[in-house]
């Protein structure tokens, strides 16, 4: 389920809020892997992304039902 953490390159944190009481947090070795996981979660829970805020290393995805995904460069 999780990608191998590569210490030589940047890693990406993946956080979901609004889906459960506590935020879900994961760490991925690439932005592509984190984004792929986000789309799988959207498909599983029937979520639709309405708005994307892109600030180079930090991306925020807002869904129609109050669920928010954050994919940020960790280091």
N, C-alpha and C positions, 0 to 999 in steps of 0.2 A: 504494500500500500504506500509506503514512503520511499522516496528516492534516497540514495546514498548521499550523505552530507560530504561535500567536497571542500576541504579546508584551504585549497589553493585558489579557489574562485569565490565569487560572491554567492551567498545563500539567500533564500527568500523566505520571509515569514508569511504565513497564510492564516488569517483570522476571520472567523465568521461570527457576527453578532445578530441577534434577533431570531435565530433558529431554535435555540434552547435557552434555558435560564442562564447558563454559563457560556461564555464565548468558547468556541472551538479553536484551538491553536495547533498549527503544524509547521514544520520546517522542510523546505525543499531545496534541492541543489540547483534548480533553474526556475526562471520565471515561467517558462513554457510548461513545466511539470505542475507548478502551482495553478496556472490558468486551466490546464486540463482537468485537474482535480475539482476546481470550482465549477466547471461546466458539467462534470459528472454529478456533483451535488445538486446543481440546478435541475438537471434532468430527473434525478431521483425524487426530489421534493416538489417538482412542478413549478419551479421559480422562473421568472422572466426578468432579465436585467433591463432596467429602464434608462439608467444614466451611468456614465463612466467619467470619473475625474482622473486625469492622467497628469501627474507631476513628476515626470522623468523616472525616478526610482520608486515612487509611491503611487499605487493605483487603487482607487476605491470604486467598487461596483455597487450600485444601489438597485435593489429589486422592488417590485411593485407592492410587496406585502410587508415592508419594513425590515427585511433581511439585508445586511450589508456585508460585503466581502472586502477585505483589505489584503493586498499583496504588496509587500514592501521589501526592499533590499535590506537584509539584516547586517551583513558586513562584507 
